[in-house]
């Protein structure tokens, strides 16, 4: 059997975990803890370039618990979800200089760029945020996705209070802070975007001159 080249992106990982969660391997409450399941992963995936099989290891309580309850076909108990959310929120690192807003033009680049972290991307080149794959970010562009809620008019509709800036930063840093099994990649927690890139995306959402708010 041909090995499937490991071309996981941050987004692909979420899809893979979701897909695996439905498999039956018996004898465990989490397929990732099951030896026969680990064997399947080992046989079917191989490292390629910077996309190494290390990425198949579950990182943190959110990935473990979310796969587990998905696999069991049961809703996650409230207390487990609350624990993941409060731990994720507590681990959010605010911008070092206390300034949340960068350059919206650079943020637009980040939001529309879906490249980075794949085996054929140049290691060390900046990753995209791929926000537009899941959100309507700018008006009148039908190519944008709708897995997440529309962000068009974000700053205009919500204002830029300290609380709103903090909330949005934490959402981008690690969305599990508010929804334990969020589909949104943890851009800060998993070092997908740099602090500056997150600031730029924040400016895209809040700057009155950004196309988001026009
Ligand atoms: C794989 C899909 C996906 C990607 C990529 C993604 N998001 Fe999300 N996002 C979601 C989903 C789904 C939600 C809804 C809440 C939840 O499930 O956690 C969300 C929620 C949000 C929210 C909160 C919205 C609200 O109403 O309070 C913000 C802000 C946000 N995303 C910004 C971004 C930004 C900025 C990017 C790019 C850097 C991005 N998202 C990339 C899926 C995604």
py3Dmol code that shows the C-alpha trace and the ligand (Angstrom):
import py3Dmol

protein = """\
ATOM      1  CA  UNK A   1       0.000   0.000   0.000  1.00  0.00           C
ATOM      2  CA  UNK A   2       1.270   3.467  -0.794  1.00  0.00           C
ATOM      3  CA  UNK A   3       1.975   5.636   2.145  1.00  0.00           C
ATOM      4  CA  UNK A   4      -0.121   8.736   2.277  1.00  0.00           C
ATOM      5  CA  UNK A   5       2.210  11.711   2.329  1.00  0.00           C
ATOM      6  CA  UNK A   6       1.691  13.744   5.422  1.00  0.00           C
ATOM      7  CA  UNK A   7       0.579  17.118   4.214  1.00  0.00           C
ATOM      8  CA  UNK A   8      -1.219  18.239   7.316  1.00  0.00           C
ATOM      9  CA  UNK A   9      -1.865  21.891   7.765  1.00  0.00           C
ATOM     10  CA  UNK A  10      -3.245  23.348  10.943  1.00  0.00           C
ATOM     11  CA  UNK A  11      -6.686  22.959   9.384  1.00  0.00           C
ATOM     12  CA  UNK A  12      -6.030  19.474   8.090  1.00  0.00           C
ATOM     13  CA  UNK A  13      -5.171  18.316  11.582  1.00  0.00           C
ATOM     14  CA  UNK A  14      -8.614  19.283  12.859  1.00  0.00           C
ATOM     15  CA  UNK A  15     -10.264  17.439   9.968  1.00  0.00           C
ATOM     16  CA  UNK A  16      -8.094  14.368  10.522  1.00  0.00           C
ATOM     17  CA  UNK A  17      -8.836  14.212  14.228  1.00  0.00           C
ATOM     18  CA  UNK A  18     -12.512  14.579  13.462  1.00  0.00           C
ATOM     19  CA  UNK A  19     -12.328  11.799  10.882  1.00  0.00           C
ATOM     20  CA  UNK A  20     -10.407   9.424  13.120  1.00  0.00           C
ATOM     21  CA  UNK A  21     -12.727  10.050  16.013  1.00  0.00           C
ATOM     22  CA  UNK A  22     -15.452   8.001  14.368  1.00  0.00           C
ATOM     23  CA  UNK A  23     -13.344   4.841  13.981  1.00  0.00           C
ATOM     24  CA  UNK A  24     -13.977   1.871  16.210  1.00  0.00           C
ATOM     25  CA  UNK A  25     -10.915   0.252  17.692  1.00  0.00           C
ATOM     26  CA  UNK A  26     -12.391  -1.168  20.885  1.00  0.00           C
ATOM     27  CA  UNK A  27     -11.113  -1.384  24.419  1.00  0.00           C
ATOM     28  CA  UNK A  28     -10.385   2.276  24.968  1.00  0.00           C
ATOM     29  CA  UNK A  29     -12.256   5.517  25.368  1.00  0.00           C
ATOM     30  CA  UNK A  30      -9.876   7.330  23.036  1.00  0.00           C
ATOM     31  CA  UNK A  31      -8.661   5.851  19.744  1.00  0.00           C
ATOM     32  CA  UNK A  32      -5.327   7.629  20.103  1.00  0.00           C
ATOM     33  CA  UNK A  33      -4.568   5.575  23.197  1.00  0.00           C
ATOM     34  CA  UNK A  34      -5.222   2.317  21.315  1.00  0.00           C
ATOM     35  CA  UNK A  35      -2.216   0.355  19.999  1.00  0.00           C
ATOM     36  CA  UNK A  36      -4.005  -0.912  16.865  1.00  0.00           C
ATOM     37  CA  UNK A  37      -5.050   2.634  16.003  1.00  0.00           C
ATOM     38  CA  UNK A  38      -1.493   3.878  16.496  1.00  0.00           C
ATOM     39  CA  UNK A  39      -0.349   1.110  14.137  1.00  0.00           C
ATOM     40  CA  UNK A  40      -2.742   2.336  11.436  1.00  0.00           C
ATOM     41  CA  UNK A  41      -1.378   5.865  11.818  1.00  0.00           C
ATOM     42  CA  UNK A  42       2.205   4.594  11.626  1.00  0.00           C
ATOM     43  CA  UNK A  43       1.513   2.541   8.497  1.00  0.00           C
ATOM     44  CA  UNK A  44      -0.468   5.160   6.627  1.00  0.00           C
ATOM     45  CA  UNK A  45       1.409   8.374   7.340  1.00  0.00           C
ATOM     46  CA  UNK A  46       5.005   9.320   6.777  1.00  0.00           C
ATOM     47  CA  UNK A  47       6.992  12.451   7.420  1.00  0.00           C
ATOM     48  CA  UNK A  48       7.612  14.675   4.460  1.00  0.00           C
ATOM     49  CA  UNK A  49       9.697  17.826   4.754  1.00  0.00           C
ATOM     50  CA  UNK A  50       8.592  19.942   7.678  1.00  0.00           C
ATOM     51  CA  UNK A  51       5.284  18.011   7.940  1.00  0.00           C
ATOM     52  CA  UNK A  52       6.465  15.291  10.296  1.00  0.00           C
ATOM     53  CA  UNK A  53       4.421  12.526  11.897  1.00  0.00           C
ATOM     54  CA  UNK A  54       5.009  14.252  15.250  1.00  0.00           C
ATOM     55  CA  UNK A  55       1.977  16.283  14.291  1.00  0.00           C
ATOM     56  CA  UNK A  56      -0.190  13.232  14.846  1.00  0.00           C
ATOM     57  CA  UNK A  57       0.566  13.375  18.564  1.00  0.00           C
ATOM     58  CA  UNK A  58      -2.237  14.981  20.469  1.00  0.00           C
ATOM     59  CA  UNK A  59      -1.220  18.217  22.126  1.00  0.00           C
ATOM     60  CA  UNK A  60      -2.989  19.297  25.285  1.00  0.00           C
ATOM     61  CA  UNK A  61      -6.236  18.401  27.002  1.00  0.00           C
ATOM     62  CA  UNK A  62      -8.481  19.928  24.314  1.00  0.00           C
ATOM     63  CA  UNK A  63      -7.322  17.588  21.518  1.00  0.00           C
ATOM     64  CA  UNK A  64      -7.427  14.523  23.771  1.00  0.00           C
ATOM     65  CA  UNK A  65     -10.813  15.177  25.352  1.00  0.00           C
ATOM     66  CA  UNK A  66     -12.503  16.417  22.168  1.00  0.00           C
ATOM     67  CA  UNK A  67     -11.471  13.290  20.206  1.00  0.00           C
ATOM     68  CA  UNK A  68     -12.494  11.113  23.103  1.00  0.00           C
ATOM     69  CA  UNK A  69     -16.064  12.374  23.423  1.00  0.00           C
ATOM     70  CA  UNK A  70     -16.464  12.569  19.665  1.00  0.00           C
ATOM     71  CA  UNK A  71     -15.304   8.941  19.418  1.00  0.00           C
ATOM     72  CA  UNK A  72     -17.635   7.866  22.203  1.00  0.00           C
ATOM     73  CA  UNK A  73     -20.467   9.751  20.482  1.00  0.00           C
ATOM     74  CA  UNK A  74     -21.276  11.495  23.760  1.00  0.00           C
ATOM     75  CA  UNK A  75     -21.476  15.183  24.575  1.00  0.00           C
ATOM     76  CA  UNK A  76     -18.498  16.438  26.561  1.00  0.00           C
ATOM     77  CA  UNK A  77     -19.472  16.900  30.212  1.00  0.00           C
ATOM     78  CA  UNK A  78     -19.887  20.551  31.163  1.00  0.00           C
ATOM     79  CA  UNK A  79     -17.126  20.451  33.805  1.00  0.00           C
ATOM     80  CA  UNK A  80     -14.565  19.016  31.337  1.00  0.00           C
ATOM     81  CA  UNK A  81     -15.427  21.695  28.761  1.00  0.00           C
ATOM     82  CA  UNK A  82     -15.236  24.465  31.392  1.00  0.00           C
ATOM     83  CA  UNK A  83     -11.844  23.181  32.589  1.00  0.00           C
ATOM     84  CA  UNK A  84     -10.404  23.199  29.044  1.00  0.00           C
ATOM     85  CA  UNK A  85     -11.816  26.657  28.389  1.00  0.00           C
ATOM     86  CA  UNK A  86     -10.481  28.209  31.587  1.00  0.00           C
ATOM     87  CA  UNK A  87      -7.034  26.578  31.146  1.00  0.00           C
ATOM     88  CA  UNK A  88      -6.861  27.780  27.532  1.00  0.00           C
ATOM     89  CA  UNK A  89      -7.882  31.308  28.491  1.00  0.00           C
ATOM     90  CA  UNK A  90      -5.359  31.418  31.344  1.00  0.00           C
ATOM     91  CA  UNK A  91      -2.576  30.451  28.891  1.00  0.00           C
ATOM     92  CA  UNK A  92      -3.320  33.283  26.426  1.00  0.00           C
ATOM     93  CA  UNK A  93      -0.281  35.568  26.120  1.00  0.00           C
ATOM     94  CA  UNK A  94      -1.255  39.211  25.540  1.00  0.00           C
ATOM     95  CA  UNK A  95       0.873  41.364  23.214  1.00  0.00           C
ATOM     96  CA  UNK A  96       4.174  42.173  24.961  1.00  0.00           C
ATOM     97  CA  UNK A  97       3.790  45.935  24.476  1.00  0.00           C
ATOM     98  CA  UNK A  98       0.079  45.932  25.401  1.00  0.00           C
ATOM     99  CA  UNK A  99      -0.910  47.127  21.900  1.00  0.00           C
ATOM    100  CA  UNK A 100      -3.457  44.920  20.184  1.00  0.00           C
ATOM    101  CA  UNK A 101      -3.648  46.610  16.811  1.00  0.00           C
ATOM    102  CA  UNK A 102      -1.101  46.391  13.984  1.00  0.00           C
ATOM    103  CA  UNK A 103      -1.468  47.123  10.284  1.00  0.00           C
ATOM    104  CA  UNK A 104      -4.766  46.094   8.664  1.00  0.00           C
ATOM    105  CA  UNK A 105      -3.213  45.820   5.187  1.00  0.00           C
ATOM    106  CA  UNK A 106      -0.762  43.202   6.421  1.00  0.00           C
ATOM    107  CA  UNK A 107      -3.695  41.605   8.266  1.00  0.00           C
ATOM    108  CA  UNK A 108      -5.631  41.256   5.017  1.00  0.00           C
ATOM    109  CA  UNK A 109      -2.685  39.309   3.592  1.00  0.00           C
ATOM    110  CA  UNK A 110      -2.699  36.987   6.616  1.00  0.00           C
ATOM    111  CA  UNK A 111      -6.478  36.484   6.459  1.00  0.00           C
ATOM    112  CA  UNK A 112      -6.482  35.471   2.797  1.00  0.00           C
ATOM    113  CA  UNK A 113      -3.279  33.411   2.814  1.00  0.00           C
ATOM    114  CA  UNK A 114      -3.910  29.696   3.290  1.00  0.00           C
ATOM    115  CA  UNK A 115      -0.290  28.629   2.894  1.00  0.00           C
ATOM    116  CA  UNK A 116       2.213  27.507   5.463  1.00  0.00           C
ATOM    117  CA  UNK A 117       3.299  24.459   7.457  1.00  0.00           C
ATOM    118  CA  UNK A 118       2.718  22.056   4.568  1.00  0.00           C
ATOM    119  CA  UNK A 119       5.504  19.788   3.376  1.00  0.00           C
ATOM    120  CA  UNK A 120       5.960  21.797   0.189  1.00  0.00           C
ATOM    121  CA  UNK A 121       5.987  25.212   1.882  1.00  0.00           C
ATOM    122  CA  UNK A 122       9.387  26.684   2.576  1.00  0.00           C
ATOM    123  CA  UNK A 123      10.201  26.138   6.271  1.00  0.00           C
ATOM    124  CA  UNK A 124      10.503  29.439   8.068  1.00  0.00           C
ATOM    125  CA  UNK A 125       8.335  31.331   5.550  1.00  0.00           C
ATOM    126  CA  UNK A 126       5.399  33.139   7.201  1.00  0.00           C
ATOM    127  CA  UNK A 127       2.222  31.118   7.667  1.00  0.00           C
ATOM    128  CA  UNK A 128      -1.170  32.363   6.582  1.00  0.00           C
ATOM    129  CA  UNK A 129      -4.192  32.500   8.885  1.00  0.00           C
ATOM    130  CA  UNK A 130      -6.633  31.294   6.225  1.00  0.00           C
ATOM    131  CA  UNK A 131      -9.427  33.183   8.028  1.00  0.00           C
ATOM    132  CA  UNK A 132     -11.315  33.606   4.753  1.00  0.00           C
ATOM    133  CA  UNK A 133     -11.587  29.834   4.327  1.00  0.00           C
ATOM    134  CA  UNK A 134     -13.958  29.762   7.305  1.00  0.00           C
ATOM    135  CA  UNK A 135     -15.263  33.319   7.696  1.00  0.00           C
ATOM    136  CA  UNK A 136     -16.712  36.004   5.507  1.00  0.00           C
ATOM    137  CA  UNK A 137     -14.140  38.678   6.334  1.00  0.00           C
ATOM    138  CA  UNK A 138     -14.512  41.262   3.557  1.00  0.00           C
ATOM    139  CA  UNK A 139     -17.822  42.183   1.939  1.00  0.00           C
ATOM    140  CA  UNK A 140     -18.812  40.980  -1.517  1.00  0.00           C
ATOM    141  CA  UNK A 141     -16.367  38.137  -1.994  1.00  0.00           C
ATOM    142  CA  UNK A 142     -18.329  34.926  -2.550  1.00  0.00           C
ATOM    143  CA  UNK A 143     -15.185  32.751  -2.414  1.00  0.00           C
ATOM    144  CA  UNK A 144     -15.047  33.024   1.397  1.00  0.00           C
ATOM    145  CA  UNK A 145     -16.187  30.189   3.642  1.00  0.00           C
ATOM    146  CA  UNK A 146     -18.922  29.929   6.264  1.00  0.00           C
ATOM    147  CA  UNK A 147     -17.749  27.326   8.802  1.00  0.00           C
ATOM    148  CA  UNK A 148     -17.369  30.216  11.263  1.00  0.00           C
ATOM    149  CA  UNK A 149     -19.637  33.249  11.785  1.00  0.00           C
ATOM    150  CA  UNK A 150     -19.263  36.222   9.388  1.00  0.00           C
ATOM    151  CA  UNK A 151     -16.756  38.825  10.587  1.00  0.00           C
ATOM    152  CA  UNK A 152     -17.837  41.542   8.125  1.00  0.00           C
ATOM    153  CA  UNK A 153     -18.377  44.821  10.021  1.00  0.00           C
ATOM    154  CA  UNK A 154     -16.675  43.355  13.148  1.00  0.00           C
ATOM    155  CA  UNK A 155     -15.214  46.555  14.656  1.00  0.00           C
ATOM    156  CA  UNK A 156     -17.986  48.803  13.358  1.00  0.00           C
ATOM    157  CA  UNK A 157     -20.664  46.648  14.996  1.00  0.00           C
ATOM    158  CA  UNK A 158     -18.898  45.821  18.267  1.00  0.00           C
ATOM    159  CA  UNK A 159     -16.648  48.800  18.964  1.00  0.00           C
ATOM    160  CA  UNK A 160     -13.049  48.576  20.132  1.00  0.00           C
ATOM    161  CA  UNK A 161     -13.398  48.572  23.941  1.00  0.00           C
ATOM    162  CA  UNK A 162     -10.560  47.024  25.966  1.00  0.00           C
ATOM    163  CA  UNK A 163     -12.851  44.059  26.749  1.00  0.00           C
ATOM    164  CA  UNK A 164     -13.651  43.490  23.055  1.00  0.00           C
ATOM    165  CA  UNK A 165      -9.974  43.730  22.069  1.00  0.00           C
ATOM    166  CA  UNK A 166      -9.033  41.235  24.797  1.00  0.00           C
ATOM    167  CA  UNK A 167     -11.824  38.847  23.845  1.00  0.00           C
ATOM    168  CA  UNK A 168     -10.891  38.908  20.147  1.00  0.00           C
ATOM    169  CA  UNK A 169      -7.180  38.470  20.876  1.00  0.00           C
ATOM    170  CA  UNK A 170      -7.948  35.423  23.023  1.00  0.00           C
ATOM    171  CA  UNK A 171     -10.246  34.029  20.288  1.00  0.00           C
ATOM    172  CA  UNK A 172      -7.441  34.249  17.763  1.00  0.00           C
ATOM    173  CA  UNK A 173      -4.764  33.053  20.223  1.00  0.00           C
ATOM    174  CA  UNK A 174      -6.732  29.981  21.285  1.00  0.00           C
ATOM    175  CA  UNK A 175     -10.398  29.669  20.432  1.00  0.00           C
ATOM    176  CA  UNK A 176     -10.710  26.775  22.923  1.00  0.00           C
ATOM    177  CA  UNK A 177     -10.783  29.550  25.545  1.00  0.00           C
ATOM    178  CA  UNK A 178     -14.463  29.968  24.691  1.00  0.00           C
ATOM    179  CA  UNK A 179     -15.417  26.695  23.017  1.00  0.00           C
ATOM    180  CA  UNK A 180     -13.396  23.679  24.185  1.00  0.00           C
ATOM    181  CA  UNK A 181     -13.758  21.868  20.843  1.00  0.00           C
ATOM    182  CA  UNK A 182     -13.663  24.881  18.554  1.00  0.00           C
ATOM    183  CA  UNK A 183     -12.806  24.166  14.925  1.00  0.00           C
ATOM    184  CA  UNK A 184     -10.800  27.360  14.766  1.00  0.00           C
ATOM    185  CA  UNK A 185      -7.025  26.748  14.823  1.00  0.00           C
ATOM    186  CA  UNK A 186      -5.235  28.032  17.970  1.00  0.00           C
ATOM    187  CA  UNK A 187      -3.113  30.550  16.072  1.00  0.00           C
ATOM    188  CA  UNK A 188      -1.104  31.806  19.060  1.00  0.00           C
ATOM    189  CA  UNK A 189      -1.027  28.703  21.260  1.00  0.00           C
ATOM    190  CA  UNK A 190       0.293  26.530  18.420  1.00  0.00           C
ATOM    191  CA  UNK A 191       2.618  29.197  17.014  1.00  0.00           C
ATOM    192  CA  UNK A 192       0.834  29.284  13.661  1.00  0.00           C
ATOM    193  CA  UNK A 193       0.900  33.082  13.528  1.00  0.00           C
ATOM    194  CA  UNK A 194       3.444  35.436  15.075  1.00  0.00           C
ATOM    195  CA  UNK A 195       2.432  38.081  17.586  1.00  0.00           C
ATOM    196  CA  UNK A 196       2.808  40.734  14.858  1.00  0.00           C
ATOM    197  CA  UNK A 197       0.597  38.763  12.450  1.00  0.00           C
ATOM    198  CA  UNK A 198      -2.094  38.458  15.125  1.00  0.00           C
ATOM    199  CA  UNK A 199      -1.908  42.215  15.735  1.00  0.00           C
ATOM    200  CA  UNK A 200      -2.280  42.816  12.000  1.00  0.00           C
ATOM    201  CA  UNK A 201      -5.335  40.545  11.826  1.00  0.00           C
ATOM    202  CA  UNK A 202      -6.769  42.387  14.857  1.00  0.00           C
ATOM    203  CA  UNK A 203      -6.329  45.682  12.989  1.00  0.00           C
ATOM    204  CA  UNK A 204      -8.102  44.151  10.002  1.00  0.00           C
ATOM    205  CA  UNK A 205     -11.083  43.404  12.271  1.00  0.00           C
ATOM    206  CA  UNK A 206     -11.112  46.719  14.192  1.00  0.00           C
ATOM    207  CA  UNK A 207      -9.611  49.505  12.046  1.00  0.00           C
ATOM    208  CA  UNK A 208     -12.372  51.762  10.661  1.00  0.00           C
ATOM    209  CA  UNK A 209     -10.400  52.032   7.398  1.00  0.00           C
ATOM    210  CA  UNK A 210     -10.143  48.284   6.886  1.00  0.00           C
ATOM    211  CA  UNK A 211     -12.384  46.746   4.200  1.00  0.00           C
ATOM    212  CA  UNK A 212     -14.010  44.692   7.016  1.00  0.00           C
ATOM    213  CA  UNK A 213     -15.608  47.877   8.336  1.00  0.00           C
ATOM    214  CA  UNK A 214     -16.350  49.688   5.078  1.00  0.00           C
TER     215      UNK A 214
END
"""
ligand_1 = """\
43
LIG
C -11.147 26.124 10.300
C -12.044 27.227 10.356
C -11.612 28.543 10.954
C -10.525 29.313 10.624
C -9.411 28.989 9.649
C -10.657 30.533 11.373
N -11.781 30.487 12.151
Fe -12.460 31.932 13.377
N -13.988 30.763 13.992
C -14.297 29.528 13.472
C -15.494 29.018 14.103
C -16.178 27.692 13.801
C -15.915 29.998 15.025
C -17.155 29.961 15.914
C -16.878 29.711 17.317
C -16.298 28.379 17.647
O -16.710 27.347 17.124
O -15.367 28.378 18.438
C -14.930 31.079 14.934
C -14.992 32.247 15.685
C -14.201 33.361 15.466
C -14.342 34.629 16.151
C -15.382 34.967 17.209
C -16.609 35.500 16.487
C -17.650 36.035 17.421
O -18.802 36.165 16.944
O -17.375 36.379 18.569
C -13.388 35.459 15.648
C -13.128 36.905 16.045
C -12.639 34.720 14.671
N -13.177 33.442 14.578
C -11.581 35.235 13.943
C -10.792 34.487 13.070
C -9.583 34.996 12.445
C -9.070 36.408 12.572
C -9.056 33.963 11.711
C -7.792 33.931 10.908
C -6.571 34.352 11.591
C -9.954 32.807 11.877
N -10.972 33.169 12.709
C -9.757 31.575 11.293
C -13.581 28.861 12.501
C -12.403 29.296 11.920
"""
view = py3Dmol.view(width=600, height=400)
view.addModel(protein, "pdb")
view.setStyle({"model": 0}, {"cartoon": {"style": "trace"}})
view.addModel(ligand_1, "xyz")
view.setStyle({"model": 1}, {"stick": {}})
view.zoomTo()
view.show()
